[in-house]
Amino acid sequence: MDTNPWEQWDYFEIDGGSIFIFADVMGIGDYNLLHSTAPGEISDPQWGDELLHRHIPEMPGSNEEY
């Protein structure tokens, strides 16, 4: 896999349809809310890019950041 585990929950009755994205960022089975389209909740449309960025290993002998 290219990322840590994540889940999308869809609620069709909340404000005409809302999504909630949860991910196990630390890889220890503890899921946290990363993004939602529901008003008043965490909103981070770039959640997928950030989760992938956290998981890319550093290349040996490289000083570049990914």
Secondary structure, 3 states (H helix, E strand, C coil): CCCCCEEEEEECCCCCCEEEEEECCCCCCCCEEEEECCCCCCCCCCHHHHHHHHHCCCCCCCCCCC
